[in-house]
């Protein structure tokens, strides 16, 4: 097989085709996240970085592929700050009521 010049059409063939698979997976990951939670208005990005250097006298290229999606976030849970000893504070919350840490429940353990 003849040697290929590195350009946008041959990029996926690097590392015996592994780079193409990495790019496809990153695109799929970003698109799946966009489909799942894309109403948040945040962008999803796929970044392909080519590092070109010499190993001895031989030029080598290494690809890095990254899909970046917004972080997953929970809703806020209100807590109460209480002393736990030695001058330190602990955060206490009500697992059954994220808005009010002091809300009593029928089944309090205390």
N, CA, C and O atoms as CSV, one atom per row, in Angstrom:
chain,resi,resn,atom,element,x,y,z
A,1,UNK,N,N,0.838,-1.179,0.000
A,1,UNK,CA,C,0.000,0.000,0.000
A,1,UNK,C,C,0.885,1.245,0.000
A,1,UNK,O,O,1.899,1.299,0.695
A,2,UNK,N,N,0.498,2.212,-0.765
A,2,UNK,CA,C,1.269,3.450,-0.883
A,2,UNK,C,C,1.106,4.295,0.373
A,2,UNK,O,O,0.086,4.226,1.059
A,3,UNK,N,N,2.125,5.089,0.659
A,3,UNK,CA,C,2.045,6.009,1.795
A,3,UNK,C,C,0.995,7.071,1.505
A,3,UNK,O,O,0.761,7.428,0.350
A,4,UNK,N,N,0.369,7.570,2.553
A,4,UNK,CA,C,-0.653,8.610,2.440
A,4,UNK,C,C,-0.147,9.896,3.069
A,4,UNK,O,O,0.541,9.871,4.089
A,5,UNK,N,N,-0.486,10.998,2.467
A,5,UNK,CA,C,-0.151,12.303,3.020
A,5,UNK,C,C,-1.159,12.614,4.133
A,5,UNK,O,O,-2.354,12.372,3.968
A,6,UNK,N,N,-0.687,13.144,5.252
A,6,UNK,CA,C,-1.583,13.516,6.344
A,6,UNK,C,C,-2.331,14.792,5.975
A,6,UNK,O,O,-1.729,15.839,5.734
A,7,UNK,N,N,-3.642,14.681,5.937
A,7,UNK,CA,C,-4.522,15.834,5.738
A,7,UNK,C,C,-5.888,15.484,6.326
A,7,UNK,O,O,-6.027,14.442,6.966
A,8,UNK,N,N,-6.880,16.319,6.127
A,8,UNK,CA,C,-8.187,16.096,6.741
A,8,UNK,C,C,-8.844,14.804,6.253
A,8,UNK,O,O,-9.659,14.221,6.968
A,9,UNK,N,N,-8.504,14.355,5.061
A,9,UNK,CA,C,-9.133,13.138,4.536
A,9,UNK,C,C,-8.476,11.864,5.048
A,9,UNK,O,O,-9.074,10.791,4.971
A,10,UNK,N,N,-7.254,11.963,5.569
A,10,UNK,CA,C,-6.545,10.766,6.038
A,10,UNK,C,C,-6.380,10.732,7.552
A,10,UNK,O,O,-5.831,9.775,8.097
A,11,UNK,N,N,-6.845,11.756,8.222
A,11,UNK,CA,C,-6.683,11.868,9.675
A,11,UNK,C,C,-7.175,10.623,10.409
A,11,UNK,O,O,-6.490,10.130,11.305
A,12,UNK,N,N,-8.327,10.116,10.053
A,12,UNK,CA,C,-8.905,8.951,10.724
A,12,UNK,C,C,-8.103,7.678,10.555
A,12,UNK,O,O,-8.291,6.730,11.317
A,13,UNK,N,N,-7.209,7.633,9.571
A,13,UNK,CA,C,-6.411,6.433,9.327
A,13,UNK,C,C,-5.179,6.342,10.231
A,13,UNK,O,O,-4.502,5.315,10.244
A,14,UNK,N,N,-4.883,7.405,10.985
A,14,UNK,CA,C,-3.726,7.361,11.886
A,14,UNK,C,C,-3.873,6.224,12.888
A,14,UNK,O,O,-4.987,5.858,13.261
A,15,UNK,N,N,-2.759,5.675,13.319
A,15,UNK,CA,C,-2.705,4.566,14.280
A,15,UNK,C,C,-3.585,3.398,13.820
A,15,UNK,O,O,-4.388,2.859,14.582
A,16,UNK,N,N,-3.407,3.034,12.566
A,16,UNK,CA,C,-4.138,1.890,11.988
A,16,UNK,C,C,-5.655,2.055,12.071
A,16,UNK,O,O,-6.377,1.070,12.228
A,17,UNK,N,N,-6.137,3.281,11.969
A,17,UNK,CA,C,-7.568,3.545,11.994
A,17,UNK,C,C,-8.131,3.861,13.366
A,17,UNK,O,O,-9.311,4.193,13.479
A,18,UNK,N,N,-7.325,3.769,14.410
A,18,UNK,CA,C,-7.819,4.018,15.768
A,18,UNK,C,C,-8.263,5.461,15.953
A,18,UNK,O,O,-9.217,5.720,16.687
A,19,UNK,N,N,-7.592,6.403,15.303
A,19,UNK,CA,C,-7.953,7.811,15.461
A,19,UNK,C,C,-9.370,8.059,14.921
A,19,UNK,O,O,-10.137,8.817,15.517
A,20,UNK,N,N,-9.709,7.433,13.816
A,20,UNK,CA,C,-11.059,7.563,13.287
A,20,UNK,C,C,-12.094,7.066,14.274
A,20,UNK,O,O,-13.147,7.682,14.441
A,21,UNK,N,N,-11.800,5.954,14.928
A,21,UNK,CA,C,-12.722,5.414,15.933
A,21,UNK,C,C,-12.847,6.351,17.131
A,21,UNK,O,O,-13.939,6.536,17.668
A,22,UNK,N,N,-11.731,6.939,17.548
A,22,UNK,CA,C,-11.761,7.892,18.664
A,22,UNK,C,C,-12.597,9.118,18.319
A,22,UNK,O,O,-13.375,9.598,19.143
A,23,UNK,N,N,-12.436,9.619,17.104
A,23,UNK,CA,C,-13.209,10.782,16.667
A,23,UNK,C,C,-14.695,10.436,16.618
A,23,UNK,O,O,-15.532,11.200,17.099
A,24,UNK,N,N,-15.018,9.286,16.039
A,24,UNK,CA,C,-16.423,8.870,15.957
A,24,UNK,C,C,-17.044,8.733,17.343
A,24,UNK,O,O,-18.186,9.141,17.557
A,25,UNK,N,N,-16.299,8.165,18.277
A,25,UNK,CA,C,-16.823,7.979,19.640
A,25,UNK,C,C,-17.027,9.317,20.337
A,25,UNK,O,O,-18.018,9.500,21.044
A,26,UNK,N,N,-16.101,10.257,20.145
A,26,UNK,CA,C,-16.247,11.578,20.761
A,26,UNK,C,C,-17.452,12.313,20.194
A,26,UNK,O,O,-18.190,12.957,20.939
A,27,UNK,N,N,-17.661,12.224,18.885
A,27,UNK,CA,C,-18.817,12.856,18.265
A,27,UNK,C,C,-20.106,12.225,18.795
A,27,UNK,O,O,-21.059,12.932,19.121
A,28,UNK,N,N,-20.132,10.900,18.881
A,28,UNK,CA,C,-21.321,10.207,19.390
A,28,UNK,C,C,-21.597,10.593,20.832
A,28,UNK,O,O,-22.752,10.791,21.207
A,29,UNK,N,N,-20.558,10.704,21.645
A,29,UNK,CA,C,-20.726,11.074,23.050
A,29,UNK,C,C,-21.321,12.474,23.170
A,29,UNK,O,O,-22.252,12.687,23.946
A,30,UNK,N,N,-20.791,13.428,22.407
A,30,UNK,CA,C,-21.311,14.798,22.455
A,30,UNK,C,C,-22.747,14.850,21.945
A,30,UNK,O,O,-23.581,15.550,22.520
A,31,UNK,N,N,-23.043,14.122,20.880
A,31,UNK,CA,C,-24.402,14.130,20.334
A,31,UNK,C,C,-25.400,13.450,21.270
A,31,UNK,O,O,-26.535,13.907,21.405
A,32,UNK,N,N,-24.982,12.363,21.915
A,32,UNK,CA,C,-25.866,11.695,22.868
A,32,UNK,C,C,-26.206,12.611,24.038
A,32,UNK,O,O,-27.353,12.656,24.483
A,33,UNK,N,N,-25.206,13.342,24.534
A,33,UNK,CA,C,-25.457,14.260,25.633
A,33,UNK,C,C,-26.351,15.412,25.169
A,33,UNK,O,O,-27.241,15.845,25.901
A,34,UNK,N,N,-26.114,15.905,23.954
A,34,UNK,CA,C,-26.948,16.972,23.412
A,34,UNK,C,C,-28.398,16.512,23.276
A,34,UNK,O,O,-29.327,17.263,23.574
A,35,UNK,N,N,-28.580,15.284,22.826
A,35,UNK,CA,C,-29.917,14.728,22.677
A,35,UNK,C,C,-30.591,14.545,24.036
A,35,UNK,O,O,-31.794,14.763,24.176
A,36,UNK,N,N,-29.809,14.144,25.031
A,36,UNK,CA,C,-30.349,13.859,26.361
A,36,UNK,C,C,-30.679,15.121,27.142
A,36,UNK,O,O,-31.752,15.213,27.739
A,37,UNK,N,N,-29.760,16.110,27.149
A,37,UNK,CA,C,-29.974,17.289,27.986
A,37,UNK,C,C,-29.630,18.594,27.280
A,37,UNK,O,O,-29.209,19.557,27.921
A,38,UNK,N,N,-29.806,18.628,25.971
A,38,UNK,CA,C,-29.424,19.788,25.177
A,38,UNK,C,C,-30.272,21.028,25.373
A,38,UNK,O,O,-29.920,22.093,24.865
A,39,UNK,N,N,-31.373,20.925,26.089
A,39,UNK,CA,C,-32.209,22.094,26.338
A,39,UNK,C,C,-31.566,23.068,27.320
A,39,UNK,O,O,-32.128,24.131,27.586
A,40,UNK,N,N,-30.400,22.724,27.861
A,40,UNK,CA,C,-29.728,23.606,28.817
A,40,UNK,C,C,-29.044,24.795,28.137
A,40,UNK,O,O,-28.572,25.704,28.821
A,41,UNK,N,N,-28.984,24.802,26.805
A,41,UNK,CA,C,-28.383,25.918,26.081
A,41,UNK,C,C,-26.867,25.924,26.064
A,41,UNK,O,O,-26.263,26.845,25.515
A,42,UNK,N,N,-26.242,24.922,26.652
A,42,UNK,CA,C,-24.782,24.858,26.718
A,42,UNK,C,C,-24.224,24.111,25.504
A,42,UNK,O,O,-24.844,23.163,25.021
A,43,UNK,N,N,-23.061,24.532,25.011
A,43,UNK,CA,C,-22.474,23.836,23.862
A,43,UNK,C,C,-21.781,22.542,24.267
A,43,UNK,O,O,-21.319,22.394,25.398
A,44,UNK,N,N,-21.718,21.629,23.339
A,44,UNK,CA,C,-20.904,20.423,23.460
A,44,UNK,C,C,-19.792,20.587,22.428
A,44,UNK,O,O,-20.042,21.052,21.316
A,45,UNK,N,N,-18.578,20.210,22.785
A,45,UNK,CA,C,-17.464,20.385,21.853
A,45,UNK,C,C,-16.688,19.091,21.698
A,45,UNK,O,O,-16.570,18.294,22.629
A,46,UNK,N,N,-16.168,18.906,20.507
A,46,UNK,CA,C,-15.243,17.813,20.232
A,46,UNK,C,C,-13.948,18.467,19.781
A,46,UNK,O,O,-13.925,19.224,18.810
A,47,UNK,N,N,-12.880,18.169,20.492
A,47,UNK,CA,C,-11.587,18.761,20.201
A,47,UNK,C,C,-10.638,17.676,19.716
A,47,UNK,O,O,-10.502,16.625,20.343
A,48,UNK,N,N,-9.992,17.944,18.603
A,48,UNK,CA,C,-8.979,17.039,18.064
A,48,UNK,C,C,-7.668,17.809,18.051
A,48,UNK,O,O,-7.542,18.838,17.388
A,49,UNK,N,N,-6.706,17.301,18.784
A,49,UNK,CA,C,-5.399,17.940,18.860
A,49,UNK,C,C,-4.371,17.002,18.243
A,49,UNK,O,O,-4.312,15.818,18.577
A,50,UNK,N,N,-3.566,17.545,17.344
A,50,UNK,CA,C,-2.484,16.764,16.754
A,50,UNK,C,C,-1.176,17.282,17.304
A,50,UNK,O,O,-0.853,18.462,17.169
A,51,UNK,N,N,-0.417,16.382,17.933
A,51,UNK,CA,C,0.922,16.725,18.409
A,51,UNK,C,C,1.920,16.143,17.421
A,51,UNK,O,O,1.962,14.935,17.188
A,52,UNK,N,N,2.709,17.019,16.855
A,52,UNK,CA,C,3.712,16.593,15.892
A,52,UNK,C,C,5.085,16.901,16.460
A,52,UNK,O,O,5.358,18.028,16.873
A,53,UNK,N,N,5.939,15.899,16.479
A,53,UNK,CA,C,7.291,16.074,17.007
A,53,UNK,C,C,8.216,15.086,16.318
A,53,UNK,O,O,7.790,14.312,15.460
A,54,UNK,N,N,9.441,15.120,16.688
A,54,UNK,CA,C,10.417,14.177,16.143
A,54,UNK,C,C,10.805,13.163,17.203
A,54,UNK,O,O,10.986,13.492,18.375
A,55,UNK,N,N,10.924,11.957,16.767
A,55,UNK,CA,C,11.474,10.884,17.597
A,55,UNK,C,C,12.775,10.512,16.901
A,55,UNK,O,O,12.800,9.762,15.925
A,56,UNK,N,N,13.854,11.065,17.441
A,56,UNK,CA,C,15.116,10.969,16.707
A,56,UNK,C,C,15.021,11.862,15.486
A,56,UNK,O,O,14.801,13.068,15.601
A,57,UNK,N,N,15.185,11.268,14.325
A,57,UNK,CA,C,15.059,12.034,13.081
A,57,UNK,C,C,13.722,11.783,12.380
A,57,UNK,O,O,13.473,12.314,11.298
A,58,UNK,N,N,12.867,10.971,13.002
A,58,UNK,CA,C,11.612,10.597,12.375
A,58,UNK,C,C,10.467,11.465,12.893
A,58,UNK,O,O,10.262,11.547,14.104
A,59,UNK,N,N,9.710,12.121,11.994
A,59,UNK,CA,C,8.540,12.862,12.459
A,59,UNK,C,C,7.428,11.894,12.877
A,59,UNK,O,O,7.156,10.914,12.183
A,60,UNK,N,N,6.795,12.176,14.008
A,60,UNK,CA,C,5.674,11.356,14.488
A,60,UNK,C,C,4.515,12.289,14.827
A,60,UNK,O,O,4.710,13.451,15.185
A,61,UNK,N,N,3.323,11.754,14.707
A,61,UNK,CA,C,2.123,12.520,15.041
A,61,UNK,C,C,1.276,11.687,15.985
A,61,UNK,O,O,1.116,10.482,15.796
A,62,UNK,N,N,0.738,12.341,17.002
A,62,UNK,CA,C,-0.149,11.689,17.959
A,62,UNK,C,C,-1.408,12.530,18.061
A,62,UNK,O,O,-1.337,13.753,18.181
A,63,UNK,N,N,-2.562,11.876,18.014
A,63,UNK,CA,C,-3.840,12.569,18.101
A,63,UNK,C,C,-4.424,12.418,19.494
A,63,UNK,O,O,-4.348,11.352,20.105
A,64,UNK,N,N,-5.003,13.496,19.981
A,64,UNK,CA,C,-5.763,13.477,21.232
A,64,UNK,C,C,-7.164,13.951,20.896
A,64,UNK,O,O,-7.343,14.998,20.274
A,65,UNK,N,N,-8.154,13.179,21.309
A,65,UNK,CA,C,-9.542,13.482,20.979
A,65,UNK,C,C,-10.329,13.586,22.281
A,65,UNK,O,O,-10.234,12.720,23.150
A,66,UNK,N,N,-11.103,14.657,22.402
A,66,UNK,CA,C,-11.831,14.883,23.646
A,66,UNK,C,C,-13.226,15.415,23.349
A,66,UNK,O,O,-13.388,16.370,22.588
A,67,UNK,N,N,-14.226,14.795,23.950
A,67,UNK,CA,C,-15.590,15.320,23.911
A,67,UNK,C,C,-15.833,16.038,25.232
A,67,UNK,O,O,-15.639,15.459,26.301
A,68,UNK,N,N,-16.249,17.278,25.161
A,68,UNK,CA,C,-16.520,18.038,26.373
A,68,UNK,C,C,-18.009,18.342,26.446
A,68,UNK,O,O,-18.585,18.939,25.536
A,69,UNK,N,N,-18.611,17.922,27.537
A,69,UNK,CA,C,-20.033,18.173,27.780
A,69,UNK,C,C,-20.157,18.918,29.109
A,69,UNK,O,O,-19.272,18.817,29.959
A,70,UNK,N,N,-21.241,19.661,29.292
A,70,UNK,CA,C,-21.408,20.367,30.566
A,70,UNK,C,C,-21.456,19.377,31.733
A,70,UNK,O,O,-21.915,18.247,31.566
A,71,UNK,N,N,-20.994,19.788,32.893
A,71,UNK,CA,C,-21.041,18.881,34.043
A,71,UNK,C,C,-22.475,18.590,34.463
A,71,UNK,O,O,-23.373,19.407,34.264
A,72,UNK,N,N,-22.670,17.437,35.034
A,72,UNK,CA,C,-23.969,17.108,35.618
A,72,UNK,C,C,-24.067,17.840,36.943
A,72,UNK,O,O,-23.099,17.897,37.701
A,73,UNK,N,N,-25.240,18.401,37.224
A,73,UNK,CA,C,-25.429,19.154,38.456
A,73,UNK,C,C,-26.703,18.691,39.144
A,73,UNK,O,O,-27.716,18.412,38.503
A,74,UNK,N,N,-26.623,18.618,40.454
A,74,UNK,CA,C,-27.824,18.329,41.235
A,74,UNK,C,C,-28.528,19.647,41.535
A,74,UNK,O,O,-27.983,20.724,41.296
A,75,UNK,N,N,-29.723,19.547,42.051
A,75,UNK,CA,C,-30.395,20.726,42.572
A,75,UNK,C,C,-29.798,21.061,43.933
A,75,UNK,O,O,-29.113,20.224,44.521
A,76,UNK,N,N,-30.041,22.264,44.449
A,76,UNK,CA,C,-29.474,22.629,45.750
A,76,UNK,C,C,-30.215,21.955,46.905
A,76,UNK,O,O,-31.422,21.722,46.834
A,77,UNK,N,N,-29.482,21.651,47.954
A,77,UNK,CA,C,-30.047,21.129,49.199
A,77,UNK,C,C,-29.647,22.082,50.312
A,77,UNK,O,O,-28.459,22.324,50.527
A,78,UNK,N,N,-30.619,22.618,51.014
A,78,UNK,CA,C,-30.342,23.517,52.137
A,78,UNK,C,C,-29.916,22.702,53.345
A,78,UNK,O,O,-30.412,21.600,53.578
A,79,UNK,N,N,-28.996,23.259,54.102
A,79,UNK,CA,C,-28.506,22.564,55.276
A,79,UNK,C,C,-28.471,23.474,56.483
A,79,UNK,O,O,-28.790,24.661,56.403
A,80,UNK,N,N,-28.082,22.901,57.585
A,80,UNK,CA,C,-27.910,23.640,58.830
A,80,UNK,C,C,-26.483,23.412,59.292
A,80,UNK,O,O,-25.977,22.289,59.279
A,81,UNK,N,N,-25.853,24.485,59.696
A,81,UNK,CA,C,-24.480,24.398,60.184
A,81,UNK,C,C,-24.508,24.223,61.690
A,81,UNK,O,O,-25.100,25.035,62.401
A,82,UNK,N,N,-23.872,23.167,62.182
A,82,UNK,CA,C,-23.866,22.899,63.612
A,82,UNK,C,C,-22.462,22.483,64.034
A,82,UNK,O,O,-21.729,21.860,63.266
A,83,UNK,N,N,-22.104,22.830,65.246
A,83,UNK,CA,C,-20.787,22.476,65.778
A,83,UNK,C,C,-20.712,20.974,66.001
A,83,UNK,O,O,-21.653,20.362,66.507
A,84,UNK,N,N,-19.584,20.386,65.618
A,84,UNK,CA,C,-19.394,18.947,65.827
A,84,UNK,C,C,-18.259,18.673,66.804
A,84,UNK,O,O,-17.902,17.516,67.028
A,85,UNK,N,N,-17.690,19.720,67.387
A,85,UNK,CA,C,-16.624,19.561,68.361
A,85,UNK,C,C,-15.306,20.066,67.826
A,85,UNK,O,O,-15.115,20.191,66.616
A,86,UNK,N,N,-14.392,20.357,68.749
A,86,UNK,CA,C,-13.062,20.859,68.400
A,86,UNK,C,C,-13.124,22.115,67.539
A,86,UNK,O,O,-12.217,22.360,66.745
A,87,UNK,N,N,-14.175,22.912,67.683
A,87,UNK,CA,C,-14.302,24.156,66.928
A,87,UNK,C,C,-14.629,23.962,65.460
A,87,UNK,O,O,-14.558,24.912,64.680
A,88,UNK,N,N,-14.983,22.763,65.077
A,88,UNK,CA,C,-15.310,22.506,63.675
A,88,UNK,C,C,-16.821,22.473,63.488
A,88,UNK,O,O,-17.579,22.165,64.408
A,89,UNK,N,N,-17.226,22.797,62.279
A,89,UNK,CA,C,-18.655,22.803,61.961
A,89,UNK,C,C,-18.965,21.675,60.990
A,89,UNK,O,O,-18.136,21.310,60.157
A,90,UNK,N,N,-20.144,21.139,61.106
A,90,UNK,CA,C,-20.629,20.126,60.180
A,90,UNK,C,C,-21.874,20.633,59.483
A,90,UNK,O,O,-22.564,21.513,59.998
A,91,UNK,N,N,-22.161,20.092,58.336
A,91,UNK,CA,C,-23.360,20.458,57.597
A,91,UNK,C,C,-24.368,19.337,57.757
A,91,UNK,O,O,-24.077,18.178,57.463
A,92,UNK,N,N,-25.538,19.685,58.219
A,92,UNK,CA,C,-26.609,18.715,58.420
A,92,UNK,C,C,-27.752,19.065,57.481
A,92,UNK,O,O,-28.045,20.241,57.266
A,93,UNK,N,N,-28.395,18.055,56.924
A,93,UNK,CA,C,-29.496,18.296,56.001
A,93,UNK,C,C,-30.595,17.281,56.231
A,93,UNK,O,O,-30.379,16.248,56.865
A,94,UNK,N,N,-31.770,17.579,55.717
A,94,UNK,CA,C,-32.923,16.695,55.840
A,94,UNK,C,C,-33.060,15.922,54.518
A,94,UNK,O,O,-33.433,16.511,53.503
A,95,UNK,N,N,-32.764,14.610,54.515
A,95,UNK,CA,C,-32.829,13.839,53.272
A,95,UNK,C,C,-34.210,13.828,52.629
A,95,UNK,O,O,-34.327,13.611,51.422
A,96,UNK,N,N,-35.259,14.059,53.418
A,96,UNK,CA,C,-36.620,14.023,52.886
A,96,UNK,C,C,-37.133,15.400,52.461
A,96,UNK,O,O,-38.234,15.502,51.920
A,97,UNK,N,N,-36.348,16.466,52.698
A,97,UNK,CA,C,-36.772,17.809,52.326
A,97,UNK,C,C,-35.543,18.643,51.991
A,97,UNK,O,O,-34.868,19.153,52.886
A,98,UNK,N,N,-35.256,18.778,50.706
A,98,UNK,CA,C,-34.055,19.495,50.274
A,98,UNK,C,C,-34.122,20.987,50.561
A,98,UNK,O,O,-33.093,21.662,50.533
A,99,UNK,N,N,-35.325,21.524,50.841
A,99,UNK,CA,C,-35.481,22.958,51.064
A,99,UNK,C,C,-35.387,23.382,52.516
A,99,UNK,O,O,-35.169,24.561,52.795
A,100,UNK,N,N,-35.546,22.445,53.460
A,100,UNK,CA,C,-35.603,22.827,54.869
A,100,UNK,C,C,-34.917,21.764,55.721
A,100,UNK,O,O,-35.454,20.676,55.931
A,101,UNK,N,N,-33.737,22.089,56.201
A,101,UNK,CA,C,-32.972,21.128,57.004
A,101,UNK,C,C,-33.616,20.848,58.352
A,101,UNK,O,O,-33.365,19.804,58.954
A,102,UNK,N,N,-34.439,21.765,58.829
A,102,UNK,CA,C,-35.062,21.606,60.145
A,102,UNK,C,C,-36.430,20.939,60.087
A,102,UNK,O,O,-37.078,20.792,61.123
A,103,UNK,N,N,-36.881,20.538,58.923
A,103,UNK,CA,C,-38.202,19.925,58.764
A,103,UNK,C,C,-38.229,18.567,59.467
A,103,UNK,O,O,-37.480,17.667,59.087
A,104,UNK,N,N,-39.073,18.404,60.479
A,104,UNK,CA,C,-39.180,17.086,61.118
A,104,UNK,C,C,-39.958,16.118,60.218
A,104,UNK,O,O,-40.779,16.530,59.399
A,105,UNK,N,N,-39.684,14.855,60.388
A,105,UNK,CA,C,-40.433,13.832,59.646
A,105,UNK,C,C,-41.078,12.891,60.651
A,105,UNK,O,O,-40.726,12.897,61.831
A,106,UNK,N,N,-42.013,12.090,60.187
A,106,UNK,CA,C,-42.689,11.131,61.068
A,106,UNK,C,C,-41.728,10.060,61.546
A,106,UNK,O,O,-41.956,9.459,62.596
A,107,UNK,N,N,-40.666,9.807,60.808
A,107,UNK,CA,C,-39.780,8.694,61.120
A,107,UNK,C,C,-38.390,9.138,61.492
A,107,UNK,O,O,-37.410,8.497,61.113
A,108,UNK,N,N,-38.287,10.245,62.242
A,108,UNK,CA,C,-36.956,10.705,62.670
A,108,UNK,C,C,-36.262,9.618,63.457
A,108,UNK,O,O,-36.870,8.941,64.286
A,109,UNK,N,N,-34.989,9.461,63.187
A,109,UNK,CA,C,-34.203,8.436,63.870
A,109,UNK,C,C,-33.771,8.879,65.259
A,109,UNK,O,O,-33.444,8.049,66.108
A,110,UNK,N,N,-33.770,10.174,65.486
A,110,UNK,CA,C,-33.277,10.677,66.771
A,110,UNK,C,C,-34.320,10.596,67.845
A,110,UNK,O,O,-34.063,10.980,68.985
